[in-house]
């Protein structure tokens, strides 16, 4: 439906709103276009694969695994076909169960989403300072990015208006394109785009160290 109609749907009751979202949206997942290729460097191993999606001219994903430290980097690049149809792109990260709630940061303030956020603020999407900390009993997962400032948990949560946390907070989605919301953006942004993500494991880490550490992950080679 036209994006300007969504503003009227947002104000409907939960039952009607969620029904309209289910009926009027379609979830389309990218699929492999070829077998994975392997490349090796002195420090890392790369797995490269072309993928396909009906909204993209071409796309490729690269998983790079470090040899001497528990760390991986994920890069996705694609060429979006021009269209004014409303659409949102996500990158899905099914992270390991940790048994503890993740910690995010917004504007330099750390907090646990759904538990420590300001009352009345959105529980569907979260703008972040580029990282999410997943603590566990045995260590720490640190997910980070320099390009995707908006994330959601356990599904796209489009129109959900959540009041409680979803079932799996380790099921992470990074939003990389959105022309649905009525804000000051260009409704059609075709062409080449690239996004980079990093996932590292640390046995011990202090929260004060995280912002500086994340910056080192995205320095030029």
Secondary structure, DSSP 4 states (H G I P E B T S, - for coil): --HHHHHHHHTS-HHHHHHHHHHH------EESSPPEEEE-SSEEEEEEEEE-TTEEEEEEEEEEESSSSEEEEEEEEEEPP--S--EEEEEEEPPP-SS--EEEETTEEE-TTTSSPTTS-SS-EE-SSEEEEE-SS-EEEEEESS--EEEESS--TT---SS--S-TTEEEEEEEE--S-SSS-S---EEEEEEEEEEEESS--HHHHHHHHHHHTS--
